[in-house]
Amino acid sequence: MKFTVLISQGEEFLIGRIKEIPSVMTQGDTIQDVMENINDALSLYAQDSLESIIPNEPFIDDEVYGAVISTEELEFA
């Protein structure tokens, strides 16, 4: 399963969120940190909501998190 990870510059850290599941978010110092942390966050999300995953959650507006500075692909098994 592939997801799109949107990475924005926060005040102190990079902020990563999954476009298809906006409630899965994390932060990190580098893009690599964000990608490692988002994978962990997605694993926890999947464990917590295994029976109630909502595939079409609304996309969170960029005005809240700032302009996207990177878009990465995440393959989640």
Secondary structure as UniProt FT lines:
FT   STRAND          2..9
FT   STRAND          14..18
FT   TURN            19..20
FT   STRAND          21..28
FT   HELIX           31..48
FT   TURN            49..51
FT   TURN            55..56
FT   HELIX           62..65
FT   STRAND          68..75
//
